[in-house]
Amino acid sequence: MIAFENVAYSYGGGELLSEISLKLAPGSFHFLTGPSGAGKSTFLKLCYAELLPTAGHVTIFDREVKGLSRDEVADIRRRIGVVHQDCRFLDHLPLAANVTLPLTVSDREVSNDDLGDLLSWVGLRHLADALPPSLSGGERQRAALARAVIMDPEIILADEPTGNLDWDMSMRLLQLLAELNRMGKTIVMATHDLNLIRQSKTMVAARVLRIRNRRVQLAGADL
């Protein structure tokens, strides 16, 4: 589904990531961990062709990202949902309109029932008409997840989605991601919270990718 072959990425004259070779299988759940500045966000951007490798090959849905046209990249990204660390919304639009924005951009529609079901799933149906500035941090992150999945993507990439949340809300968000994984979605979640990773063992069969010394390694089961 996503494959890296001897991938490196350089930034500011120095190599941030190097010699990455791995495959993310369909339906897998991976945590991506490592210290701040290690390159977690960069790795995720390589996974959805926001960045191109400076060496090696990244293949997404059996397509080498180098050389793809803008339209081909857009086609790939429609199959990938991204929850950014800093979830941004259009503050003048209500929550429901922000969640459906990817559909609006793609000239697609969603029924009110389907939208209501999605907002209920993330626990935000009662806030459908609320403006983003009135939402709490946890509500914003759940809205960002709803927006990421509204196109029914095959892959969901989440960049530190629980970084600014309390423990209870972090567990709620993790539970939602685990439910998506049980539906067959491939999940990659960047986090520095090892306690969250340990707790996930009761919810999902996850593997851990650890960035260390510019390389991404498959970590052991015990953290």
Phi and psi restraints in degrees (value plus and minus 20) as a CYANA .aco file:
   2 ILE   PHI    -149.4  -109.4
   2 ILE   PSI     108.1   148.1
   3 ALA   PHI    -152.9  -112.9
   3 ALA   PSI     115.4   155.4
   4 PHE   PHI    -133.0   -93.0
   4 PHE   PSI     111.9   151.9
   5 GLU   PHI    -145.4  -105.4
   5 GLU   PSI      83.9   123.9
   6 ASN   PHI      30.5    70.5
   6 ASN   PSI      28.8    68.8
   7 VAL   PHI    -105.2   -65.2
   7 VAL   PSI     120.2   160.2
   8 ALA   PHI    -154.4  -114.4
   8 ALA   PSI     133.8   173.8
   9 TYR   PHI    -160.7  -120.7
   9 TYR   PSI     106.2   146.2
  10 SER   PHI    -128.4   -88.4
  10 SER   PSI     124.7   164.7
  11 TYR   PHI    -164.3  -124.3
  11 TYR   PSI     109.6   149.6
  12 GLY   PHI      42.2    82.2
  12 GLY   PSI      11.4    51.4
  13 GLY   PHI      67.1   107.1
  13 GLY   PSI     -25.7    14.3
  14 GLY   PHI    -143.9  -103.9
  14 GLY   PSI     135.1   175.1
  15 GLU   PHI    -104.5   -64.5
  15 GLU   PSI     100.3   140.3
  16 LEU   PHI    -108.9   -68.9
  16 LEU   PSI     -61.9   -21.9
  17 LEU   PHI    -149.1  -109.1
  17 LEU   PSI     126.1   166.1
  18 SER   PHI    -171.6  -131.6
  18 SER   PSI     132.2   172.2
  19 GLU   PHI      31.2    71.2
  19 GLU   PSI      27.8    67.8
  20 ILE   PHI    -114.9   -74.9
  20 ILE   PSI     100.4   140.4
  21 SER   PHI    -153.9  -113.9
  21 SER   PSI      93.3   133.3
  22 LEU   PHI    -183.4  -143.4
  22 LEU   PSI     145.2   185.2
  23 LYS   PHI    -151.2  -111.2
  23 LYS   PSI     116.7   156.7
  24 LEU   PHI    -124.5   -84.5
  24 LEU   PSI      91.2   131.2
  25 ALA   PHI     -98.8   -58.8
  25 ALA   PSI     133.3   173.3
  26 PRO   PHI     -76.9   -36.9
  26 PRO   PSI     115.1   155.1
  27 GLY   PHI      59.7    99.7
  27 GLY   PSI     -13.5    26.5
  28 SER   PHI    -105.6   -65.6
  28 SER   PSI     142.0   182.0
  29 PHE   PHI    -148.5  -108.5
  29 PHE   PSI     100.3   140.3
  30 HIS   PHI    -145.7  -105.7
  30 HIS   PSI     114.7   154.7
  31 PHE   PHI    -112.0   -72.0
  31 PHE   PSI     119.4   159.4
  32 LEU   PHI    -133.3   -93.3
  32 LEU   PSI      98.5   138.5
  33 THR   PHI    -150.9  -110.9
  33 THR   PSI     146.3   186.3
  34 GLY   PHI     133.6   173.6
  34 GLY   PSI     144.3   184.3
  35 PRO   PHI     -86.5   -46.5
  35 PRO   PSI     141.2   181.2
  36 SER   PHI     -77.0   -37.0
  36 SER   PSI     115.8   155.8
  37 GLY   PHI      64.1   104.1
  37 GLY   PSI     -18.0    22.0
  38 ALA   PHI     -95.8   -55.8
  38 ALA   PSI     -40.9    -0.9
  39 GLY   PHI      98.3   138.3
  39 GLY   PSI      -0.8    39.2
  40 LYS   PHI     -82.1   -42.1
  40 LYS   PSI     -67.8   -27.8
  41 SER   PHI     -84.3   -44.3
  41 SER   PSI     -57.9   -17.9
  42 THR   PHI     -83.0   -43.0
  42 THR   PSI     -63.1   -23.1
  43 PHE   PHI     -79.5   -39.5
  43 PHE   PSI     -64.9   -24.9
  44 LEU   PHI     -84.4   -44.4
  44 LEU   PSI     -58.6   -18.6
  45 LYS   PHI     -85.0   -45.0
  45 LYS   PSI     -52.8   -12.8
  46 LEU   PHI     -86.7   -46.7
  46 LEU   PSI     -49.2    -9.2
  47 CYS   PHI     -92.8   -52.8
  47 CYS   PSI     -39.7     0.3
  48 TYR   PHI    -145.6  -105.6
  48 TYR   PSI       3.6    43.6
  49 ALA   PHI      42.5    82.5
  49 ALA   PSI       4.6    44.6
  50 GLU   PHI     -90.8   -50.8
  50 GLU   PSI     -53.3   -13.3
  51 LEU   PHI    -142.2  -102.2
  51 LEU   PSI     131.1   171.1
  52 LEU   PHI    -128.0   -88.0
  52 LEU   PSI     122.5   162.5
  53 PRO   PHI     -85.4   -45.4
  53 PRO   PSI     127.0   167.0
  54 THR   PHI    -104.6   -64.6
  54 THR   PSI     -32.5     7.5
  55 ALA   PHI    -174.5  -134.5
  55 ALA   PSI     133.7   173.7
  56 GLY   PHI      63.7   103.7
  56 GLY   PSI    -188.4  -148.4
  57 HIS   PHI    -152.7  -112.7
  57 HIS   PSI     113.3   153.3
  58 VAL   PHI    -133.8   -93.8
  58 VAL   PSI     105.6   145.6
  59 THR   PHI    -137.5   -97.5
  59 THR   PSI     106.4   146.4
  60 ILE   PHI    -142.6  -102.6
  60 ILE   PSI     104.1   144.1
  61 PHE   PHI      31.9    71.9
  61 PHE   PSI      24.2    64.2
  62 ASP   PHI      45.6    85.6
  62 ASP   PSI       0.7    40.7
  63 ARG   PHI    -144.0  -104.0
  63 ARG   PSI     103.3   143.3
  64 GLU   PHI     -86.3   -46.3
  64 GLU   PSI     104.4   144.4
  65 VAL   PHI     -90.8   -50.8
  65 VAL   PSI     -50.8   -10.8
  66 LYS   PHI     -86.7   -46.7
  66 LYS   PSI     110.5   150.5
  67 GLY   PHI      72.4   112.4
  67 GLY   PSI     -25.8    14.2
  68 LEU   PHI     -90.9   -50.9
  68 LEU   PSI     124.2   164.2
  69 SER   PHI     -94.5   -54.5
  69 SER   PSI     148.8   188.8
  70 ARG   PHI     -80.3   -40.3
  70 ARG   PSI     -60.6   -20.6
  71 ASP   PHI     -86.6   -46.6
  71 ASP   PSI     -57.5   -17.5
  72 GLU   PHI     -87.7   -47.7
  72 GLU   PSI     -58.6   -18.6
  73 VAL   PHI     -84.2   -44.2
  73 VAL   PSI     -62.2   -22.2
  74 ALA   PHI     -81.4   -41.4
  74 ALA   PSI     -58.3   -18.3
  75 ASP   PHI     -83.5   -43.5
  75 ASP   PSI     -61.8   -21.8
  76 ILE   PHI     -83.3   -43.3
  76 ILE   PSI     -63.8   -23.8
  77 ARG   PHI     -88.1   -48.1
  77 ARG   PSI     -43.6    -3.6
  78 ARG   PHI     -85.7   -45.7
  78 ARG   PSI     -39.7     0.3
  79 ARG   PHI    -117.1   -77.1
  79 ARG   PSI     -15.0    25.0
  80 ILE   PHI    -149.9  -109.9
  80 ILE   PSI     106.5   146.5
  81 GLY   PHI    -120.0   -80.0
  81 GLY   PSI     115.0   155.0
  82 VAL   PHI    -142.3  -102.3
  82 VAL   PSI     108.4   148.4
  83 VAL   PHI    -127.1   -87.1
  83 VAL   PSI      86.6   126.6
  84 HIS   PHI     -97.4   -57.4
  84 HIS   PSI     135.0   175.0
  85 GLN   PHI     -81.8   -41.8
  85 GLN   PSI     -61.4   -21.4
  86 ASP   PHI    -126.1   -86.1
  86 ASP   PSI      68.1   108.1
  87 CYS   PHI     -92.5   -52.5
  87 CYS   PSI      97.7   137.7
  88 ARG   PHI    -125.4   -85.4
  88 ARG   PSI     121.9   161.9
  89 PHE   PHI    -152.0  -112.0
  89 PHE   PSI     143.2   183.2
  90 LEU   PHI    -106.0   -66.0
  90 LEU   PSI      87.5   127.5
  91 ASP   PHI     -84.8   -44.8
  91 ASP   PSI     -39.8     0.2
  92 HIS   PHI    -107.6   -67.6
  92 HIS   PSI     -26.0    14.0
  93 LEU   PHI    -125.4   -85.4
  93 LEU   PSI     123.9   163.9
  94 PRO   PHI     -85.6   -45.6
  94 PRO   PSI     143.8   183.8
  95 LEU   PHI     -72.8   -32.8
  95 LEU   PSI     -66.5   -26.5
  96 ALA   PHI     -78.9   -38.9
  96 ALA   PSI     -61.3   -21.3
  97 ALA   PHI     -88.5   -48.5
  97 ALA   PSI     -55.3   -15.3
  98 ASN   PHI     -86.4   -46.4
  98 ASN   PSI     -60.6   -20.6
  99 VAL   PHI     -85.2   -45.2
  99 VAL   PSI     -58.0   -18.0
 100 THR   PHI    -107.5   -67.5
 100 THR   PSI     -16.4    23.6
 101 LEU   PHI     -76.3   -36.3
 101 LEU   PSI     -61.6   -21.6
 102 PRO   PHI     -78.7   -38.7
 102 PRO   PSI     -55.2   -15.2
 103 LEU   PHI     -89.4   -49.4
 103 LEU   PSI     -60.5   -20.5
 104 THR   PHI     -81.0   -41.0
 104 THR   PSI     -64.4   -24.4
 105 VAL   PHI     -83.4   -43.4
 105 VAL   PSI     -54.6   -14.6
 106 SER   PHI    -108.7   -68.7
 106 SER   PSI     -14.2    25.8
 107 ASP   PHI      38.8    78.8
 107 ASP   PSI      22.5    62.5
 108 ARG   PHI    -140.6  -100.6
 108 ARG   PSI     142.1   182.1
 109 GLU   PHI    -142.1  -102.1
 109 GLU   PSI     139.1   179.1
 110 VAL   PHI    -151.8  -111.8
 110 VAL   PSI     122.3   162.3
 111 SER   PHI     -93.1   -53.1
 111 SER   PSI     135.8   175.8
 112 ASN   PHI     -81.2   -41.2
 112 ASN   PSI     -55.3   -15.3
 113 ASP   PHI     -85.8   -45.8
 113 ASP   PSI     -65.0   -25.0
 114 ASP   PHI     -85.2   -45.2
 114 ASP   PSI     -61.2   -21.2
 115 LEU   PHI     -83.9   -43.9
 115 LEU   PSI     -62.2   -22.2
 116 GLY   PHI     -82.1   -42.1
 116 GLY   PSI     -60.1   -20.1
 117 ASP   PHI     -83.8   -43.8
 117 ASP   PSI     -61.4   -21.4
 118 LEU   PHI     -85.0   -45.0
 118 LEU   PSI     -64.7   -24.7
 119 LEU   PHI     -86.3   -46.3
 119 LEU   PSI     -54.5   -14.5
 120 SER   PHI     -85.5   -45.5
 120 SER   PSI     -59.1   -19.1
 121 TRP   PHI     -79.9   -39.9
 121 TRP   PSI     -58.2   -18.2
 122 VAL   PHI    -112.8   -72.8
 122 VAL   PSI     -14.2    25.8
 123 GLY   PHI      54.1    94.1
 123 GLY   PSI      10.6    50.6
 124 LEU   PHI    -146.1  -106.1
 124 LEU   PSI      -6.5    33.5
 125 ARG   PHI     -80.1   -40.1
 125 ARG   PSI     -54.9   -14.9
 126 HIS   PHI     -91.7   -51.7
 126 HIS   PSI     -29.1    10.9
 127 LEU   PHI    -132.2   -92.2
 127 LEU   PSI      -1.1    38.9
 128 ALA   PHI     -76.1   -36.1
 128 ALA   PSI     -53.5   -13.5
 129 ASP   PHI    -117.8   -77.8
 129 ASP   PSI     -17.1    22.9
 130 ALA   PHI     -96.0   -56.0
 130 ALA   PSI     128.9   168.9
 131 LEU   PHI    -106.9   -66.9
 131 LEU   PSI     125.9   165.9
 132 PRO   PHI     -72.3   -32.3
 132 PRO   PSI     -58.5   -18.5
 133 PRO   PHI     -80.7   -40.7
 133 PRO   PSI     -39.5     0.5
 134 SER   PHI    -107.6   -67.6
 134 SER   PSI     -25.0    15.0
 135 LEU   PHI    -105.5   -65.5
 135 LEU   PSI     127.7   167.7
 136 SER   PHI     -96.6   -56.6
 136 SER   PSI     151.9   191.9
 137 GLY   PHI     -79.8   -39.8
 137 GLY   PSI     -63.6   -23.6
 138 GLY   PHI     -86.6   -46.6
 138 GLY   PSI     -57.5   -17.5
 139 GLU   PHI     -86.6   -46.6
 139 GLU   PSI     -58.5   -18.5
 140 ARG   PHI     -85.1   -45.1
 140 ARG   PSI     -61.2   -21.2
 141 GLN   PHI     -88.0   -48.0
 141 GLN   PSI     -58.3   -18.3
 142 ARG   PHI     -89.2   -49.2
 142 ARG   PSI     -54.6   -14.6
 143 ALA   PHI     -85.3   -45.3
 143 ALA   PSI     -59.2   -19.2
 144 ALA   PHI     -83.6   -43.6
 144 ALA   PSI     -57.5   -17.5
 145 LEU   PHI     -87.0   -47.0
 145 LEU   PSI     -62.3   -22.3
 146 ALA   PHI     -80.2   -40.2
 146 ALA   PSI     -62.1   -22.1
 147 ARG   PHI     -85.0   -45.0
 147 ARG   PSI     -55.4   -15.4
 148 ALA   PHI     -90.1   -50.1
 148 ALA   PSI     -47.9    -7.9
 149 VAL   PHI    -122.9   -82.9
 149 VAL   PSI     -22.6    17.4
 150 ILE   PHI     -87.2   -47.2
 150 ILE   PSI     -41.9    -1.9
 151 MET   PHI    -108.6   -68.6
 151 MET   PSI     -12.3    27.7
 152 ASP   PHI      35.2    75.2
 152 ASP   PSI      36.1    76.1
 153 PRO   PHI     -92.7   -52.7
 153 PRO   PSI     140.5   180.5
 154 GLU   PHI    -107.2   -67.2
 154 GLU   PSI     -45.5    -5.5
 155 ILE   PHI    -146.3  -106.3
 155 ILE   PSI     119.2   159.2
 156 ILE   PHI    -145.3  -105.3
 156 ILE   PSI     103.4   143.4
 157 LEU   PHI    -131.4   -91.4
 157 LEU   PSI     103.6   143.6
 158 ALA   PHI    -142.2  -102.2
 158 ALA   PSI      99.5   139.5
 159 ASP   PHI    -119.3   -79.3
 159 ASP   PSI      80.3   120.3
 160 GLU   PHI      29.4    69.4
 160 GLU   PSI      31.7    71.7
 161 PRO   PHI     -88.5   -48.5
 161 PRO   PSI     -38.5     1.5
 162 THR   PHI    -125.9   -85.9
 162 THR   PSI     -10.6    29.4
 163 GLY   PHI     -77.4   -37.4
 163 GLY   PSI     -54.1   -14.1
 164 ASN   PHI    -132.9   -92.9
 164 ASN   PSI      -0.3    39.7
 165 LEU   PHI    -128.4   -88.4
 165 LEU   PSI     135.8   175.8
 166 ASP   PHI     -96.1   -56.1
 166 ASP   PSI     153.8   193.8
 167 TRP   PHI     -82.2   -42.2
 167 TRP   PSI     -65.3   -25.3
 168 ASP   PHI     -81.6   -41.6
 168 ASP   PSI     -62.6   -22.6
 169 MET   PHI     -92.0   -52.0
 169 MET   PSI     -53.1   -13.1
 170 SER   PHI     -81.7   -41.7
 170 SER   PSI     -61.6   -21.6
 171 MET   PHI     -87.3   -47.3
 171 MET   PSI     -56.3   -16.3
 172 ARG   PHI     -83.0   -43.0
 172 ARG   PSI     -64.4   -24.4
 173 LEU   PHI     -86.2   -46.2
 173 LEU   PSI     -60.9   -20.9
 174 LEU   PHI     -81.8   -41.8
 174 LEU   PSI     -59.9   -19.9
 175 GLN   PHI     -81.5   -41.5
 175 GLN   PSI     -60.1   -20.1
 176 LEU   PHI     -84.3   -44.3
 176 LEU   PSI     -61.7   -21.7
 177 LEU   PHI     -86.0   -46.0
 177 LEU   PSI     -57.7   -17.7
 178 ALA   PHI     -84.3   -44.3
 178 ALA   PSI     -58.3   -18.3
 179 GLU   PHI     -83.7   -43.7
 179 GLU   PSI     -60.5   -20.5
 180 LEU   PHI     -83.4   -43.4
 180 LEU   PSI     -58.9   -18.9
 181 ASN   PHI     -84.0   -44.0
 181 ASN   PSI     -59.2   -19.2
 182 ARG   PHI     -86.5   -46.5
 182 ARG   PSI     -41.0    -1.0
 183 MET   PHI    -102.5   -62.5
 183 MET   PSI     -21.1    18.9
 184 GLY   PHI      83.2   123.2
 184 GLY   PSI     -17.8    22.2
 185 LYS   PHI     -97.0   -57.0
 185 LYS   PSI     123.4   163.4
 186 THR   PHI    -106.2   -66.2
 186 THR   PSI     108.6   148.6
 187 ILE   PHI    -141.5  -101.5
 187 ILE   PSI     112.9   152.9
 188 VAL   PHI    -147.0  -107.0
 188 VAL   PSI      98.9   138.9
 189 MET   PHI    -141.1  -101.1
 189 MET   PSI      96.3   136.3
 190 ALA   PHI    -100.8   -60.8
 190 ALA   PSI     113.6   153.6
 191 THR   PHI    -179.3  -139.3
 191 THR   PSI     130.0   170.0
 192 HIS   PHI    -124.8   -84.8
 192 HIS   PSI     -17.5    22.5
 193 ASP   PHI    -110.9   -70.9
 193 ASP   PSI      77.0   117.0
 194 LEU   PHI     -87.9   -47.9
 194 LEU   PSI     -49.3    -9.3
 195 ASN   PHI     -84.0   -44.0
 195 ASN   PSI     -57.5   -17.5
 196 LEU   PHI     -84.1   -44.1
 196 LEU   PSI     -60.8   -20.8
 197 ILE   PHI     -84.2   -44.2
 197 ILE   PSI     -63.1   -23.1
 198 ARG   PHI     -82.5   -42.5
 198 ARG   PSI     -62.9   -22.9
 199 GLN   PHI     -86.2   -46.2
 199 GLN   PSI     -46.5    -6.5
 200 SER   PHI     -85.0   -45.0
 200 SER   PSI     -37.7     2.3
 201 LYS   PHI     -81.2   -41.2
 201 LYS   PSI     -43.1    -3.1
 202 THR   PHI    -102.6   -62.6
 202 THR   PSI     -29.5    10.5
 203 MET   PHI    -132.5   -92.5
 203 MET   PSI     -57.0   -17.0
 204 VAL   PHI    -172.4  -132.4
 204 VAL   PSI     128.9   168.9
 205 ALA   PHI    -106.1   -66.1
 205 ALA   PSI      73.3   113.3
 206 ALA   PHI    -131.7   -91.7
 206 ALA   PSI     131.8   171.8
 207 ARG   PHI    -130.8   -90.8
 207 ARG   PSI     140.1   180.1
 208 VAL   PHI    -136.3   -96.3
 208 VAL   PSI     107.9   147.9
 209 LEU   PHI    -124.3   -84.3
 209 LEU   PSI     103.5   143.5
 210 ARG   PHI    -135.1   -95.1
 210 ARG   PSI     108.4   148.4
 211 ILE   PHI    -109.0   -69.0
 211 ILE   PSI     101.5   141.5
 212 ARG   PHI    -167.2  -127.2
 212 ARG   PSI     109.6   149.6
 213 ASN   PHI      33.1    73.1
 213 ASN   PSI      24.1    64.1
 214 ARG   PHI      52.6    92.6
 214 ARG   PSI     -18.3    21.7
 215 ARG   PHI    -134.1   -94.1
 215 ARG   PSI     130.4   170.4
 216 VAL   PHI    -121.8   -81.8
 216 VAL   PSI      97.2   137.2
 217 GLN   PHI    -136.3   -96.3
 217 GLN   PSI     125.0   165.0
 218 LEU   PHI     -98.2   -58.2
 218 LEU   PSI      94.1   134.1
 219 ALA   PHI    -101.5   -61.5
 219 ALA   PSI     144.5   184.5
 220 GLY   PHI     -91.4   -51.4
 220 GLY   PSI     151.9   191.9
 221 ALA   PHI     -90.6   -50.6
 221 ALA   PSI     -51.1   -11.1
 222 ASP   PHI    -116.0   -76.0
 222 ASP   PSI     104.3   144.3
